[in-house]
Every structure is written in C-alpha cells, then in structure tokens.
C-alpha cells in the first residue's frame, strides 16, 4: 500500500512518531472502525479518527440534530439543526478527509441489527448515551471477538476503559445489569468533558490499530473535571458474568 504525496504530507506529524511510522500509518489506512453514536463523544472520536486517516469508518446514529446538542456535539453546527446527525456528521468528515471512506447510517442500534451494522469493522468505539445500547454493543463485541472502547460522561465527570474479549472484563462484568440505572431526564454535561473522554477513546483506537501496548485494559479511568483529577481503578473479570463468563 502506497501513500500519495498528499497523504504523506497530511499524516506527516504522526508518521514521524517512532511508534507509528509508515508501517503504523499503513495499518491505520487499512483499519475499519465502528463508531456507535455521533453525539458528544462521537463528534470528537469520529473527527479525530478521520483526521488520523482511518481507512473506513462506519457511523450510526438514530437522531436529528437538536439545538440543545450544540454545547458539546461539535461536529454539528447551527445550520444542521433538524438534519439527521449521521448526514451532518458525514458531511463534515468527508470535507475533513476525502481519503477516508465513510458510511453514515441513520438507525437505532438494536440486538437484531447490531452484528450486521458492525459488519467487518475490527473495533467498536462506544459513543452512546445509554446502557441499554451499550449492553448490545458489549454482547456484539464478545460475539465478534473485537475490542470495545467504552466512554461515558456525566456533568463534569467521565469514564473510559478498553474491553478486549478473552483478555479483560467486559462491560457487564463492570456494570452488571442488576446495577441501578437511572432513566430519568438527560444528565447535565459540560461540553468539553465528552471531548476529554472521546480523545482518550481515539488514542486507544489508534494504539490498538497500530499494535501498541499500554492500553486502558483492566483499568477504569475516571476523569473528574471539578477537581481536575484522573484516577484509575482496577477492574476484574467476573467468572460468572452472563455475557463473557465461562458457562
Ligand atoms: Zn463479562
């Protein structure tokens, strides 16, 4: 796989990083990534992954752009209000990097369509806002044996971790379904907080693609914007987990 002069220039600043280099960039160009949701988290992760030269990105979202999204969903602009988020996202990503192949789909991710939607993508970037869909993504990650990069935000706080089937706990091990889940009004979110978490997810995605170590595996990273701290907690596999445990 050769790069055009334009690509060599475009990706130069990351290709001169020893851990990436031309070999790493070739892997990035061959990669296929599934981004579930193009809201607060997905705006940023899809943008950075496209900018990094990911070969193929599939973005899926079921909603239209609403005025109340604009404080954090920075891929959508005022003129996009009322448009499908997948269309709005597609236009920005295509303008950003025409060398990146992008499929933008308007759909609700369900247990019936999830496996097919993910298709032959080699990882899932979770940019959802609800645990129900996350559980569907988690199950698909286990069934396909592909990494699932989790991110979640609330007010000034965010969480991130990388689940790798067979190697790490899964979402269900860490957040069991019996765990109380609020289904009340949407949480408050300070716009840059999903920015922080989605950037971490994007770095994880690139590291997995390139084959670097030091992943956020077995560790739940907790960002608190109020006291500006990052803490991490060890997370362990539940041998009796109904999703990834040995039955
Ligand atoms: Zn599990």
Boltz pocket constraint, residues with backbone or C-beta under 6 A from the ligand:
constraints:
  - pocket:
      binder: B
      contacts: [[A, 169], [A, 170], [A, 171], [A, 172], [A, 173], [A, 174], [A, 238], [A, 241], [A, 242], [A, 243], [A, 244], [A, 245]]
      max_distance: 6.0
